[in-house]
């Protein structure tokens, strides 16, 4: 029987970035993520993409 498990991904995300925010900023990000059915990580990734596209 074949080995079961998580499928392999093409691009490995092995780098970590830590960001400190105020409690107010965290609540705004969290509420945005919940209202758009996203994770906080997805919201921040979209923000980084937007900044890089405008540069």
mmCIF entry with sequence, helices, sheets and N, C-alpha, C, O atoms, coordinates in Angstrom:
data_MODEL
# 
_entry.id   MODEL 
# 
_entity.id                         1 
_entity.type                       polymer 
_entity.pdbx_number_of_molecules   1 
# 
_entity_poly.entity_id                      1 
_entity_poly.type                           'polypeptide(L)' 
_entity_poly.nstd_linkage                   no 
_entity_poly.nstd_monomer                   no 
_entity_poly.pdbx_seq_one_letter_code       
;(UNK)(UNK)(UNK)(UNK)(UNK)(UNK)(UNK)(UNK)(UNK)(UNK)(UNK)(UNK)(UNK)(UNK)(UNK)(UNK)
(UNK)(UNK)(UNK)(UNK)(UNK)(UNK)(UNK)(UNK)(UNK)(UNK)(UNK)(UNK)(UNK)(UNK)(UNK)(UNK)
(UNK)(UNK)(UNK)(UNK)(UNK)(UNK)(UNK)(UNK)(UNK)(UNK)(UNK)(UNK)(UNK)(UNK)(UNK)(UNK)
(UNK)(UNK)(UNK)(UNK)(UNK)(UNK)(UNK)
;
_entity_poly.pdbx_seq_one_letter_code_can   XXXXXXXXXXXXXXXXXXXXXXXXXXXXXXXXXXXXXXXXXXXXXXXXXXXXXXX 
_entity_poly.pdbx_strand_id                 A 
# 
loop_
_entity_poly_seq.entity_id 
_entity_poly_seq.num 
_entity_poly_seq.mon_id 
_entity_poly_seq.hetero 
1 1  UNK n 
1 2  UNK n 
1 3  UNK n 
1 4  UNK n 
1 5  UNK n 
1 6  UNK n 
1 7  UNK n 
1 8  UNK n 
1 9  UNK n 
1 10 UNK n 
1 11 UNK n 
1 12 UNK n 
1 13 UNK n 
1 14 UNK n 
1 15 UNK n 
1 16 UNK n 
1 17 UNK n 
1 18 UNK n 
1 19 UNK n 
1 20 UNK n 
1 21 UNK n 
1 22 UNK n 
1 23 UNK n 
1 24 UNK n 
1 25 UNK n 
1 26 UNK n 
1 27 UNK n 
1 28 UNK n 
1 29 UNK n 
1 30 UNK n 
1 31 UNK n 
1 32 UNK n 
1 33 UNK n 
1 34 UNK n 
1 35 UNK n 
1 36 UNK n 
1 37 UNK n 
1 38 UNK n 
1 39 UNK n 
1 40 UNK n 
1 41 UNK n 
1 42 UNK n 
1 43 UNK n 
1 44 UNK n 
1 45 UNK n 
1 46 UNK n 
1 47 UNK n 
1 48 UNK n 
1 49 UNK n 
1 50 UNK n 
1 51 UNK n 
1 52 UNK n 
1 53 UNK n 
1 54 UNK n 
1 55 UNK n 
# 
_struct_asym.id          A 
_struct_asym.entity_id   1 
# 
loop_
_struct_conf.conf_type_id 
_struct_conf.id 
_struct_conf.pdbx_PDB_helix_id 
_struct_conf.beg_label_comp_id 
_struct_conf.beg_label_asym_id 
_struct_conf.beg_label_seq_id 
_struct_conf.pdbx_beg_PDB_ins_code 
_struct_conf.end_label_comp_id 
_struct_conf.end_label_asym_id 
_struct_conf.end_label_seq_id 
_struct_conf.pdbx_end_PDB_ins_code 
_struct_conf.beg_auth_comp_id 
_struct_conf.beg_auth_asym_id 
_struct_conf.beg_auth_seq_id 
_struct_conf.end_auth_comp_id 
_struct_conf.end_auth_asym_id 
_struct_conf.end_auth_seq_id 
_struct_conf.pdbx_PDB_helix_class 
_struct_conf.details 
_struct_conf.pdbx_PDB_helix_length 
HELX_P HELX_P1 AA1 UNK A 23 ? UNK A 35 ? UNK A 23 UNK A 35 1 ? 13 
HELX_P HELX_P2 AA2 UNK A 40 ? UNK A 54 ? UNK A 40 UNK A 54 1 ? 15 
# 
_struct_conf_type.id          HELX_P 
_struct_conf_type.criteria    ? 
_struct_conf_type.reference   ? 
# 
loop_
_atom_site.group_PDB 
_atom_site.id 
_atom_site.type_symbol 
_atom_site.label_atom_id 
_atom_site.label_alt_id 
_atom_site.label_comp_id 
_atom_site.label_asym_id 
_atom_site.label_entity_id 
_atom_site.label_seq_id 
_atom_site.pdbx_PDB_ins_code 
_atom_site.Cartn_x 
_atom_site.Cartn_y 
_atom_site.Cartn_z 
_atom_site.occupancy 
_atom_site.B_iso_or_equiv 
_atom_site.pdbx_formal_charge 
_atom_site.auth_seq_id 
_atom_site.auth_comp_id 
_atom_site.auth_asym_id 
_atom_site.auth_atom_id 
_atom_site.pdbx_PDB_model_num 
ATOM 1   N N  . UNK A 1 1  ? 0.841   -1.178 0.000  1.00 0.00 ? 1  UNK A N  1 
ATOM 2   C CA . UNK A 1 1  ? 0.000   0.000  0.000  1.00 0.00 ? 1  UNK A CA 1 
ATOM 3   C C  . UNK A 1 1  ? 0.892   1.250  0.000  1.00 0.00 ? 1  UNK A C  1 
ATOM 4   O O  . UNK A 1 1  ? 1.934   1.279  0.656  1.00 0.00 ? 1  UNK A O  1 
ATOM 5   N N  . UNK A 1 2  ? 0.472   2.270  -0.737 1.00 0.00 ? 2  UNK A N  1 
ATOM 6   C CA . UNK A 1 2  ? 1.253   3.502  -0.844 1.00 0.00 ? 2  UNK A CA 1 
ATOM 7   C C  . UNK A 1 2  ? 1.250   4.263  0.480  1.00 0.00 ? 2  UNK A C  1 
ATOM 8   O O  . UNK A 1 2  ? 0.306   4.173  1.265  1.00 0.00 ? 2  UNK A O  1 
ATOM 9   N N  . UNK A 1 3  ? 2.318   5.007  0.705  1.00 0.00 ? 3  UNK A N  1 
ATOM 10  C CA . UNK A 1 3  ? 2.433   5.826  1.911  1.00 0.00 ? 3  UNK A CA 1 
ATOM 11  C C  . UNK A 1 3  ? 1.405   6.950  1.873  1.00 0.00 ? 3  UNK A C  1 
ATOM 12  O O  . UNK A 1 3  ? 1.266   7.626  0.854  1.00 0.00 ? 3  UNK A O  1 
ATOM 13  N N  . UNK A 1 4  ? 0.697   7.151  2.949  1.00 0.00 ? 4  UNK A N  1 
ATOM 14  C CA . UNK A 1 4  ? -0.300  8.216  3.018  1.00 0.00 ? 4  UNK A CA 1 
ATOM 15  C C  . UNK A 1 4  ? 0.294   9.401  3.779  1.00 0.00 ? 4  UNK A C  1 
ATOM 16  O O  . UNK A 1 4  ? 1.226   9.244  4.567  1.00 0.00 ? 4  UNK A O  1 
ATOM 17  N N  . UNK A 1 5  ? -0.251  10.561 3.535  1.00 0.00 ? 5  UNK A N  1 
ATOM 18  C CA . UNK A 1 5  ? 0.216   11.743 4.253  1.00 0.00 ? 5  UNK A CA 1 
ATOM 19  C C  . UNK A 1 5  ? -0.102  12.996 3.470  1.00 0.00 ? 5  UNK A C  1 
ATOM 20  O O  . UNK A 1 5  ? -0.816  12.964 2.468  1.00 0.00 ? 5  UNK A O  1 
ATOM 21  N N  . UNK A 1 6  ? 0.428   14.072 3.935  1.00 0.00 ? 6  UNK A N  1 
ATOM 22  C CA . UNK A 1 6  ? 0.199   15.358 3.280  1.00 0.00 ? 6  UNK A CA 1 
ATOM 23  C C  . UNK A 1 6  ? 0.885   15.368 1.920  1.00 0.00 ? 6  UNK A C  1 
ATOM 24  O O  . UNK A 1 6  ? 2.032   14.939 1.799  1.00 0.00 ? 6  UNK A O  1 
ATOM 25  N N  . UNK A 1 7  ? 0.178   15.861 0.881  1.00 0.00 ? 7  UNK A N  1 
ATOM 26  C CA . UNK A 1 7  ? 0.809   15.920 -0.442 1.00 0.00 ? 7  UNK A CA 1 
ATOM 27  C C  . UNK A 1 7  ? 1.970   16.919 -0.467 1.00 0.00 ? 7  UNK A C  1 
ATOM 28  O O  . UNK A 1 7  ? 1.955   17.920 0.250  1.00 0.00 ? 7  UNK A O  1 
ATOM 29  N N  . UNK A 1 8  ? 2.953   16.640 -1.283 1.00 0.00 ? 8  UNK A N  1 
ATOM 30  C CA . UNK A 1 8  ? 4.110   17.521 -1.418 1.00 0.00 ? 8  UNK A CA 1 
ATOM 31  C C  . UNK A 1 8  ? 3.693   18.807 -2.131 1.00 0.00 ? 8  UNK A C  1 
ATOM 32  O O  . UNK A 1 8  ? 2.856   18.782 -3.033 1.00 0.00 ? 8  UNK A O  1 
ATOM 33  N N  . UNK A 1 9  ? 4.280   19.924 -1.722 1.00 0.00 ? 9  UNK A N  1 
ATOM 34  C CA . UNK A 1 9  ? 4.011   21.208 -2.358 1.00 0.00 ? 9  UNK A CA 1 
ATOM 35  C C  . UNK A 1 9  ? 5.176   21.579 -3.268 1.00 0.00 ? 9  UNK A C  1 
ATOM 36  O O  . UNK A 1 9  ? 6.304   21.130 -3.066 1.00 0.00 ? 9  UNK A O  1 
ATOM 37  N N  . UNK A 1 10 ? 4.887   22.405 -4.271 1.00 0.00 ? 10 UNK A N  1 
ATOM 38  C CA . UNK A 1 10 ? 5.941   22.811 -5.203 1.00 0.00 ? 10 UNK A CA 1 
ATOM 39  C C  . UNK A 1 10 ? 6.895   23.815 -4.567 1.00 0.00 ? 10 UNK A C  1 
ATOM 40  O O  . UNK A 1 10 ? 8.112   23.710 -4.723 1.00 0.00 ? 10 UNK A O  1 
ATOM 41  N N  . UNK A 1 11 ? 6.339   24.786 -3.849 1.00 0.00 ? 11 UNK A N  1 
ATOM 42  C CA . UNK A 1 11 ? 7.162   25.818 -3.221 1.00 0.00 ? 11 UNK A CA 1 
ATOM 43  C C  . UNK A 1 11 ? 7.060   25.637 -1.712 1.00 0.00 ? 11 UNK A C  1 
ATOM 44  O O  . UNK A 1 11 ? 5.978   25.757 -1.137 1.00 0.00 ? 11 UNK A O  1 
ATOM 45  N N  . UNK A 1 12 ? 8.177   25.351 -1.083 1.00 0.00 ? 12 UNK A N  1 
ATOM 46  C CA . UNK A 1 12 ? 8.195   25.136 0.355  1.00 0.00 ? 12 UNK A CA 1 
ATOM 47  C C  . UNK A 1 12 ? 8.287   26.477 1.065  1.00 0.00 ? 12 UNK A C  1 
ATOM 48  O O  . UNK A 1 12 ? 9.174   27.281 0.778  1.00 0.00 ? 12 UNK A O  1 
ATOM 49  N N  . UNK A 1 13 ? 7.368   26.715 1.991  1.00 0.00 ? 13 UNK A N  1 
ATOM 50  C CA . UNK A 1 13 ? 7.375   27.944 2.783  1.00 0.00 ? 13 UNK A CA 1 
ATOM 51  C C  . UNK A 1 13 ? 8.048   27.628 4.108  1.00 0.00 ? 13 UNK A C  1 
ATOM 52  O O  . UNK A 1 13 ? 7.397   27.198 5.060  1.00 0.00 ? 13 UNK A O  1 
ATOM 53  N N  . UNK A 1 14 ? 9.354   27.845 4.161  1.00 0.00 ? 14 UNK A N  1 
ATOM 54  C CA . UNK A 1 14 ? 10.092  27.511 5.369  1.00 0.00 ? 14 UNK A CA 1 
ATOM 55  C C  . UNK A 1 14 ? 10.680  28.733 6.082  1.00 0.00 ? 14 UNK A C  1 
ATOM 56  O O  . UNK A 1 14 ? 11.431  28.582 7.045  1.00 0.00 ? 14 UNK A O  1 
ATOM 57  N N  . UNK A 1 15 ? 10.352  29.914 5.627  1.00 0.00 ? 15 UNK A N  1 
ATOM 58  C CA . UNK A 1 15 ? 10.837  31.146 6.250  1.00 0.00 ? 15 UNK A CA 1 
ATOM 59  C C  . UNK A 1 15 ? 9.726   31.740 7.116  1.00 0.00 ? 15 UNK A C  1 
ATOM 60  O O  . UNK A 1 15 ? 8.557   31.716 6.732  1.00 0.00 ? 15 UNK A O  1 
ATOM 61  N N  . UNK A 1 16 ? 10.085  32.264 8.266  1.00 0.00 ? 16 UNK A N  1 
ATOM 62  C CA . UNK A 1 16 ? 9.122   32.837 9.197  1.00 0.00 ? 16 UNK A CA 1 
ATOM 63  C C  . UNK A 1 16 ? 9.415   34.310 9.397  1.00 0.00 ? 16 UNK A C  1 
ATOM 64  O O  . UNK A 1 16 ? 10.567  34.719 9.538  1.00 0.00 ? 16 UNK A O  1 
ATOM 65  N N  . UNK A 1 17 ? 8.348   35.104 9.406  1.00 0.00 ? 17 UNK A N  1 
ATOM 66  C CA . UNK A 1 17 ? 8.453   36.535 9.684  1.00 0.00 ? 17 UNK A CA 1 
ATOM 67  C C  . UNK A 1 17 ? 7.556   36.823 10.886 1.00 0.00 ? 17 UNK A C  1 
ATOM 68  O O  . UNK A 1 17 ? 6.399   36.405 10.919 1.00 0.00 ? 17 UNK A O  1 
ATOM 69  N N  . UNK A 1 18 ? 8.092   37.533 11.865 1.00 0.00 ? 18 UNK A N  1 
ATOM 70  C CA . UNK A 1 18 ? 7.329   37.889 13.053 1.00 0.00 ? 18 UNK A CA 1 
ATOM 71  C C  . UNK A 1 18 ? 7.054   39.379 13.014 1.00 0.00 ? 18 UNK A C  1 
ATOM 72  O O  . UNK A 1 18 ? 7.922   40.173 12.652 1.00 0.00 ? 18 UNK A O  1 
ATOM 73  N N  . UNK A 1 19 ? 5.829   39.756 13.392 1.00 0.00 ? 19 UNK A N  1 
ATOM 74  C CA . UNK A 1 19 ? 5.450   41.160 13.365 1.00 0.00 ? 19 UNK A CA 1 
ATOM 75  C C  . UNK A 1 19 ? 4.726   41.500 14.662 1.00 0.00 ? 19 UNK A C  1 
ATOM 76  O O  . UNK A 1 19 ? 3.816   40.786 15.083 1.00 0.00 ? 19 UNK A O  1 
ATOM 77  N N  . UNK A 1 20 ? 5.133   42.583 15.280 1.00 0.00 ? 20 UNK A N  1 
ATOM 78  C CA . UNK A 1 20 ? 4.469   43.024 16.503 1.00 0.00 ? 20 UNK A CA 1 
ATOM 79  C C  . UNK A 1 20 ? 3.470   44.115 16.156 1.00 0.00 ? 20 UNK A C  1 
ATOM 80  O O  . UNK A 1 20 ? 3.775   45.025 15.386 1.00 0.00 ? 20 UNK A O  1 
ATOM 81  N N  . UNK A 1 21 ? 2.269   44.018 16.733 1.00 0.00 ? 21 UNK A N  1 
ATOM 82  C CA . UNK A 1 21 ? 1.219   45.005 16.500 1.00 0.00 ? 21 UNK A CA 1 
ATOM 83  C C  . UNK A 1 21 ? 0.599   45.397 17.837 1.00 0.00 ? 21 UNK A C  1 
ATOM 84  O O  . UNK A 1 21 ? 0.744   44.690 18.835 1.00 0.00 ? 21 UNK A O  1 
ATOM 85  N N  . UNK A 1 22 ? -0.086  46.521 17.842 1.00 0.00 ? 22 UNK A N  1 
ATOM 86  C CA . UNK A 1 22 ? -0.803  46.947 19.038 1.00 0.00 ? 22 UNK A CA 1 
ATOM 87  C C  . UNK A 1 22 ? -2.077  46.105 19.176 1.00 0.00 ? 22 UNK A C  1 
ATOM 88  O O  . UNK A 1 22 ? -2.526  45.499 18.203 1.00 0.00 ? 22 UNK A O  1 
ATOM 89  N N  . UNK A 1 23 ? -2.646  46.067 20.354 1.00 0.00 ? 23 UNK A N  1 
ATOM 90  C CA . UNK A 1 23 ? -3.911  45.339 20.512 1.00 0.00 ? 23 UNK A CA 1 
ATOM 91  C C  . UNK A 1 23 ? -5.007  45.853 19.562 1.00 0.00 ? 23 UNK A C  1 
ATOM 92  O O  . UNK A 1 23 ? -5.799  45.065 19.045 1.00 0.00 ? 23 UNK A O  1 
ATOM 93  N N  . UNK A 1 24 ? -5.048  47.151 19.340 1.00 0.00 ? 24 UNK A N  1 
ATOM 94  C CA . UNK A 1 24 ? -6.053  47.721 18.435 1.00 0.00 ? 24 UNK A CA 1 
ATOM 95  C C  . UNK A 1 24 ? -5.835  47.251 17.000 1.00 0.00 ? 24 UNK A C  1 
ATOM 96  O O  . UNK A 1 24 ? -6.787  46.892 16.307 1.00 0.00 ? 24 UNK A O  1 
ATOM 97  N N  . UNK A 1 25 ? -4.581  47.253 16.558 1.00 0.00 ? 25 UNK A N  1 
ATOM 98  C CA . UNK A 1 25 ? -4.267  46.779 15.202 1.00 0.00 ? 25 UNK A CA 1 
ATOM 99  C C  . UNK A 1 25 ? -4.621  45.304 15.051 1.00 0.00 ? 25 UNK A C  1 
ATOM 100 O O  . UNK A 1 25 ? -5.146  44.888 14.018 1.00 0.00 ? 25 UNK A O  1 
ATOM 101 N N  . UNK A 1 26 ? -4.331  44.515 16.086 1.00 0.00 ? 26 UNK A N  1 
ATOM 102 C CA . UNK A 1 26 ? -4.636  43.089 16.049 1.00 0.00 ? 26 UNK A CA 1 
ATOM 103 C C  . UNK A 1 26 ? -6.139  42.861 15.909 1.00 0.00 ? 26 UNK A C  1 
ATOM 104 O O  . UNK A 1 26 ? -6.567  42.012 15.127 1.00 0.00 ? 26 UNK A O  1 
ATOM 105 N N  . UNK A 1 27 ? -6.936  43.608 16.655 1.00 0.00 ? 27 UNK A N  1 
ATOM 106 C CA . UNK A 1 27 ? -8.393  43.454 16.585 1.00 0.00 ? 27 UNK A CA 1 
ATOM 107 C C  . UNK A 1 27 ? -8.923  43.813 15.196 1.00 0.00 ? 27 UNK A C  1 
ATOM 108 O O  . UNK A 1 27 ? -9.811  43.138 14.675 1.00 0.00 ? 27 UNK A O  1 
ATOM 109 N N  . UNK A 1 28 ? -8.378  44.876 14.598 1.00 0.00 ? 28 UNK A N  1 
ATOM 110 C CA . UNK A 1 28 ? -8.812  45.282 13.259 1.00 0.00 ? 28 UNK A CA 1 
ATOM 111 C C  . UNK A 1 28 ? -8.487  44.186 12.246 1.00 0.00 ? 28 UNK A C  1 
ATOM 112 O O  . UNK A 1 28 ? -9.320  43.836 11.410 1.00 0.00 ? 28 UNK A O  1 
ATOM 113 N N  . UNK A 1 29 ? -7.271  43.648 12.328 1.00 0.00 ? 29 UNK A N  1 
ATOM 114 C CA . UNK A 1 29 ? -6.855  42.585 11.406 1.00 0.00 ? 29 UNK A CA 1 
ATOM 115 C C  . UNK A 1 29 ? -7.708  41.341 11.620 1.00 0.00 ? 29 UNK A C  1 
ATOM 116 O O  . UNK A 1 29 ? -8.150  40.712 10.659 1.00 0.00 ? 29 UNK A O  1 
ATOM 117 N N  . UNK A 1 30 ? -7.938  40.987 12.881 1.00 0.00 ? 30 UNK A N  1 
ATOM 118 C CA . UNK A 1 30 ? -8.720  39.789 13.205 1.00 0.00 ? 30 UNK A CA 1 
ATOM 119 C C  . UNK A 1 30 ? -10.162 39.922 12.714 1.00 0.00 ? 30 UNK A C  1 
ATOM 120 O O  . UNK A 1 30 ? -10.713 38.975 12.153 1.00 0.00 ? 30 UNK A O  1 
ATOM 121 N N  . UNK A 1 31 ? -10.770 41.079 12.919 1.00 0.00 ? 31 UNK A N  1 
ATOM 122 C CA . UNK A 1 31 ? -12.141 41.304 12.465 1.00 0.00 ? 31 UNK A CA 1 
ATOM 123 C C  . UNK A 1 31 ? -12.228 41.267 10.939 1.00 0.00 ? 31 UNK A C  1 
ATOM 124 O O  . UNK A 1 31 ? -13.173 40.707 10.382 1.00 0.00 ? 31 UNK A O  1 
ATOM 125 N N  . UNK A 1 32 ? -11.243 41.863 10.265 1.00 0.00 ? 32 UNK A N  1 
ATOM 126 C CA . UNK A 1 32 ? -11.216 41.825 8.804  1.00 0.00 ? 32 UNK A CA 1 
ATOM 127 C C  . UNK A 1 32 ? -11.124 40.379 8.317  1.00 0.00 ? 32 UNK A C  1 
ATOM 128 O O  . UNK A 1 32 ? -11.850 39.978 7.408  1.00 0.00 ? 32 UNK A O  1 
ATOM 129 N N  . UNK A 1 33 ? -10.234 39.606 8.921  1.00 0.00 ? 33 UNK A N  1 
ATOM 130 C CA . UNK A 1 33 ? -10.058 38.210 8.519  1.00 0.00 ? 33 UNK A CA 1 
ATOM 131 C C  . UNK A 1 33 ? -11.345 37.424 8.714  1.00 0.00 ? 33 UNK A C  1 
ATOM 132 O O  . UNK A 1 33 ? -11.739 36.661 7.832  1.00 0.00 ? 33 UNK A O  1 
ATOM 133 N N  . UNK A 1 34 ? -12.001 37.595 9.843  1.00 0.00 ? 34 UNK A N  1 
ATOM 134 C CA . UNK A 1 34 ? -13.238 36.868 10.115 1.00 0.00 ? 34 UNK A CA 1 
ATOM 135 C C  . UNK A 1 34 ? -14.345 37.260 9.143  1.00 0.00 ? 34 UNK A C  1 
ATOM 136 O O  . UNK A 1 34 ? -15.080 36.398 8.662  1.00 0.00 ? 34 UNK A O  1 
ATOM 137 N N  . UNK A 1 35 ? -14.470 38.543 8.852  1.00 0.00 ? 35 UNK A N  1 
ATOM 138 C CA . UNK A 1 35 ? -15.549 38.994 7.972  1.00 0.00 ? 35 UNK A CA 1 
ATOM 139 C C  . UNK A 1 35 ? -15.331 38.594 6.520  1.00 0.00 ? 35 UNK A C  1 
ATOM 140 O O  . UNK A 1 35 ? -16.284 38.551 5.742  1.00 0.00 ? 35 UNK A O  1 
ATOM 141 N N  . UNK A 1 36 ? -14.082 38.298 6.141  1.00 0.00 ? 36 UNK A N  1 
ATOM 142 C CA . UNK A 1 36 ? -13.772 37.882 4.771  1.00 0.00 ? 36 UNK A CA 1 
ATOM 143 C C  . UNK A 1 36 ? -13.425 36.391 4.674  1.00 0.00 ? 36 UNK A C  1 
ATOM 144 O O  . UNK A 1 36 ? -12.927 35.927 3.649  1.00 0.00 ? 36 UNK A O  1 
ATOM 145 N N  . UNK A 1 37 ? -13.694 35.650 5.752  1.00 0.00 ? 37 UNK A N  1 
ATOM 146 C CA . UNK A 1 37 ? -13.410 34.208 5.808  1.00 0.00 ? 37 UNK A CA 1 
ATOM 147 C C  . UNK A 1 37 ? -11.968 33.884 5.427  1.00 0.00 ? 37 UNK A C  1 
ATOM 148 O O  . UNK A 1 37 ? -11.714 32.985 4.626  1.00 0.00 ? 37 UNK A O  1 
ATOM 149 N N  . UNK A 1 38 ? -11.033 34.624 6.008  1.00 0.00 ? 38 UNK A N  1 
ATOM 150 C CA . UNK A 1 38 ? -9.607  34.414 5.784  1.00 0.00 ? 38 UNK A CA 1 
ATOM 151 C C  . UNK A 1 38 ? -8.926  34.188 7.122  1.00 0.00 ? 38 UNK A C  1 
ATOM 152 O O  . UNK A 1 38 ? -9.489  34.484 8.176  1.00 0.00 ? 38 UNK A O  1 
ATOM 153 N N  . UNK A 1 39 ? -7.714  33.663 7.069  1.00 0.00 ? 39 UNK A N  1 
ATOM 154 C CA . UNK A 1 39 ? -6.904  33.604 8.276  1.00 0.00 ? 39 UNK A CA 1 
ATOM 155 C C  . UNK A 1 39 ? -6.123  34.914 8.379  1.00 0.00 ? 39 UNK A C  1 
ATOM 156 O O  . UNK A 1 39 ? -6.015  35.663 7.408  1.00 0.00 ? 39 UNK A O  1 
ATOM 157 N N  . UNK A 1 40 ? -5.590  35.174 9.550  1.00 0.00 ? 40 UNK A N  1 
ATOM 158 C CA . UNK A 1 40 ? -4.770  36.374 9.723  1.00 0.00 ? 40 UNK A CA 1 
ATOM 159 C C  . UNK A 1 40 ? -3.564  36.299 8.798  1.00 0.00 ? 40 UNK A C  1 
ATOM 160 O O  . UNK A 1 40 ? -3.167  37.309 8.217  1.00 0.00 ? 40 UNK A O  1 
ATOM 161 N N  . UNK A 1 41 ? -2.977  35.119 8.655  1.00 0.00 ? 41 UNK A N  1 
ATOM 162 C CA . UNK A 1 41 ? -1.837  34.940 7.756  1.00 0.00 ? 41 UNK A CA 1 
ATOM 163 C C  . UNK A 1 41 ? -2.209  35.308 6.329  1.00 0.00 ? 41 UNK A C  1 
ATOM 164 O O  . UNK A 1 41 ? -1.441  35.985 5.645  1.00 0.00 ? 41 UNK A O  1 
ATOM 165 N N  . UNK A 1 42 ? -3.380  34.870 5.870  1.00 0.00 ? 42 UNK A N  1 
ATOM 166 C CA . UNK A 1 42 ? -3.809  35.185 4.506  1.00 0.00 ? 42 UNK A CA 1 
ATOM 167 C C  . UNK A 1 42 ? -3.999  36.685 4.321  1.00 0.00 ? 42 UNK A C  1 
ATOM 168 O O  . UNK A 1 42 ? -3.658  37.224 3.268  1.00 0.00 ? 42 UNK A O  1 
ATOM 169 N N  . UNK A 1 43 ? -4.539  37.366 5.329  1.00 0.00 ? 43 UNK A N  1 
ATOM 170 C CA . UNK A 1 43 ? -4.719  38.824 5.249  1.00 0.00 ? 43 UNK A CA 1 
ATOM 171 C C  . UNK A 1 43 ? -3.366  39.511 5.110  1.00 0.00 ? 43 UNK A C  1 
ATOM 172 O O  . UNK A 1 43 ? -3.196  40.398 4.274  1.00 0.00 ? 43 UNK A O  1 
ATOM 173 N N  . UNK A 1 44 ? -2.400  39.097 5.936  1.00 0.00 ? 44 UNK A N  1 
ATOM 174 C CA . UNK A 1 44 ? -1.080  39.716 5.874  1.00 0.00 ? 44 UNK A CA 1 
ATOM 175 C C  . UNK A 1 44 ? -0.369  39.400 4.562  1.00 0.00 ? 44 UNK A C  1 
ATOM 176 O O  . UNK A 1 44 ? 0.327   40.258 4.020  1.00 0.00 ? 44 UNK A O  1 
ATOM 177 N N  . UNK A 1 45 ? -0.531  38.186 4.046  1.00 0.00 ? 45 UNK A N  1 
ATOM 178 C CA . UNK A 1 45 ? 0.072   37.835 2.751  1.00 0.00 ? 45 UNK A CA 1 
ATOM 179 C C  . UNK A 1 45 ? -0.512  38.698 1.639  1.00 0.00 ? 45 UNK A C  1 
ATOM 180 O O  . UNK A 1 45 ? 0.222   39.162 0.767  1.00 0.00 ? 45 UNK A O  1 
ATOM 181 N N  . UNK A 1 46 ? -1.830  38.919 1.663  1.00 0.00 ? 46 UNK A N  1 
ATOM 182 C CA . UNK A 1 46 ? -2.450  39.779 0.653  1.00 0.00 ? 46 UNK A CA 1 
ATOM 183 C C  . UNK A 1 46 ? -1.914  41.211 0.754  1.00 0.00 ? 46 UNK A C  1 
ATOM 184 O O  . UNK A 1 46 ? -1.691  41.871 -0.261 1.00 0.00 ? 46 UNK A O  1 
ATOM 185 N N  . UNK A 1 47 ? -1.712  41.683 1.987  1.00 0.00 ? 47 UNK A N  1 
ATOM 186 C CA . UNK A 1 47 ? -1.163  43.023 2.182  1.00 0.00 ? 47 UNK A CA 1 
ATOM 187 C C  . UNK A 1 47 ? 0.235   43.146 1.613  1.00 0.00 ? 47 UNK A C  1 
ATOM 188 O O  . UNK A 1 47 ? 0.556   44.149 0.976  1.00 0.00 ? 47 UNK A O  1 
ATOM 189 N N  . UNK A 1 48 ? 1.068   42.149 1.832  1.00 0.00 ? 48 UNK A N  1 
ATOM 190 C CA . UNK A 1 48 ? 2.430   42.158 1.293  1.00 0.00 ? 48 UNK A CA 1 
ATOM 191 C C  . UNK A 1 48 ? 2.375   42.133 -0.232 1.00 0.00 ? 48 UNK A C  1 
ATOM 192 O O  . UNK A 1 48 ? 3.126   42.854 -0.889 1.00 0.00 ? 48 UNK A O  1 
ATOM 193 N N  . UNK A 1 49 ? 1.498   41.313 -0.799 1.00 0.00 ? 49 UNK A N  1 
ATOM 194 C CA . UNK A 1 49 ? 1.359   41.254 -2.263 1.00 0.00 ? 49 UNK A CA 1 
ATOM 195 C C  . UNK A 1 49 ? 0.975   42.613 -2.824 1.00 0.00 ? 49 UNK A C  1 
ATOM 196 O O  . UNK A 1 49 ? 1.511   43.039 -3.847 1.00 0.00 ? 49 UNK A O  1 
ATOM 197 N N  . UNK A 1 50 ? 0.032   43.308 -2.147 1.00 0.00 ? 50 UNK A N  1 
ATOM 198 C CA . UNK A 1 50 ? -0.402  44.622 -2.619 1.00 0.00 ? 50 UNK A CA 1 
ATOM 199 C C  . UNK A 1 50 ? 0.739   45.627 -2.593 1.00 0.00 ? 50 UNK A C  1 
ATOM 200 O O  . UNK A 1 50 ? 0.894   46.408 -3.532 1.00 0.00 ? 50 UNK A O  1 
ATOM 201 N N  . UNK A 1 51 ? 1.532   45.618 -1.542 1.00 0.00 ? 51 UNK A N  1 
ATOM 202 C CA . UNK A 1 51 ? 2.664   46.541 -1.433 1.00 0.00 ? 51 UNK A CA 1 
ATOM 203 C C  . UNK A 1 51 ? 3.689   46.247 -2.530 1.00 0.00 ? 51 UNK A C  1 
ATOM 204 O O  . UNK A 1 51 ? 4.205   47.170 -3.160 1.00 0.00 ? 51 UNK A O  1 
ATOM 205 N N  . UNK A 1 52 ? 3.983   44.976 -2.756 1.00 0.00 ? 52 UNK A N  1 
ATOM 206 C CA . UNK A 1 52 ? 4.990   44.622 -3.756 1.00 0.00 ? 52 UNK A CA 1 
ATOM 207 C C  . UNK A 1 52 ? 4.529   44.921 -5.175 1.00 0.00 ? 52 UNK A C  1 
ATOM 208 O O  . UNK A 1 52 ? 5.357   45.207 -6.040 1.00 0.00 ? 52 UNK A O  1 
ATOM 209 N N  . UNK A 1 53 ? 3.225   44.861 -5.433 1.00 0.00 ? 53 UNK A N  1 
ATOM 210 C CA . UNK A 1 53 ? 2.705   45.173 -6.771 1.00 0.00 ? 53 UNK A CA 1 
ATOM 211 C C  . UNK A 1 53 ? 2.788   46.663 -7.072 1.00 0.00 ? 53 UNK A C  1 
ATOM 212 O O  . UNK A 1 53 ? 2.929   47.051 -8.232 1.00 0.00 ? 53 UNK A O  1 
ATOM 213 N N  . UNK A 1 54 ? 2.702   47.500 -6.046 1.00 0.00 ? 54 UNK A N  1 
ATOM 214 C CA . UNK A 1 54 ? 2.716   48.958 -6.267 1.00 0.00 ? 54 UNK A CA 1 
ATOM 215 C C  . UNK A 1 54 ? 4.124   49.526 -6.261 1.00 0.00 ? 54 UNK A C  1 
ATOM 216 O O  . UNK A 1 54 ? 4.303   50.720 -6.498 1.00 0.00 ? 54 UNK A O  1 
ATOM 217 N N  . UNK A 1 55 ? 5.117   48.710 -5.998 1.00 0.00 ? 55 UNK A N  1 
ATOM 218 C CA . UNK A 1 55 ? 6.487   49.198 -5.934 1.00 0.00 ? 55 UNK A CA 1 
ATOM 219 C C  . UNK A 1 55 ? 7.182   49.087 -7.267 1.00 0.00 ? 55 UNK A C  1 
ATOM 220 O O  . UNK A 1 55 ? 8.350   49.456 -7.387 1.00 0.00 ? 55 UNK A O  1 
# 
